[in-house]
Amino acid sequence: MQARATYLLLEAKTSELITSFEVDGAATCPAVLSYDPDGPRPTQVRAAMDEAKIIRTLRPYVEGEARRGSTTPAESGSAKQ
């Protein structure tokens, strides 16, 4: 079983969508399964996500031009200090 999560990056003040991206989960068994005793299927399945991809995707928004008010991430190495 492989999970996929969709992440939404929102502007804090306005909740305006800045970007969205998907990350595939690890191709291993889920880390957590929750069951409803009255139901035949899991109520919650949590799989580990690729943390490195999440960090790589968000880094330009944290360290680049987007941090200074632009909704466009800086190109690698072009962020102003």
N, C-alpha and C positions, 0 to 999 in steps of 0.2 A: 504494500500500500504506500502511495506517495501523496503527500499533501501539497497544496499550493495556497499561499496566503497573498492577499492583495493589501498593500499598504497605501494609505492616503496621507500626503503631507499637506497640512492646512496652515494658513496664516493664523497666528494666535489671536489677533485682535478681531478679525473679520470672519474667520472660519472659511475664507476663500480657498478653494483647492489650488495648490501650487503645482503638485505633480502626483502621480500615482505610479506604482510599479508592483510587479509580482515577484515572489521569491518561492522557489520550489523547496519543499521540505527535504530532510534527509531521507534517503531510501532505506530506512530501517523501521523497525516496529515503532509504533507511537509510544511516546513517553508516558502518557496518561490516558486511561480509559475510564469514563464514569458511566455507571449503569443505573437505570431506574428499575427498582425491583419489580415493578408491574409491567415493564416493557420488554420486548424481545431484542431491542437493539441498543447500542451505546447511546447515551444522551450527549456525550462530549468526547471528542478524540483530539488529543493535542500531540502534534509532532514537532520535532526540533526543526528550526529553520536555519538557513545558511546565514549565520550572523555576519560573516565577512562580506557577503554581497549586500546586506542591508547597510553596513557601515560604508562600503564603497559608494553606494547609491546616494546616501544622505550627506556624505562628506562635503561635496561642493556647495550644498545649501548651508552648511554650518560654517565652513571656512572661506567660502568664495564671495562673489558679488551678491549672491542672494541674501547673505547676512546683512548687507548694507542697503537692503530695500528692493533689489532687483529680483524678479521672479525667475530669472535665467541663471543657472549655475555657472560659475567661472570655469573656463577651460583649464585643464591641468597646468599648473605652473604660472598662470596669469593673474592669480588673486593679488590684489593690492594689499600691502601691509601697512 
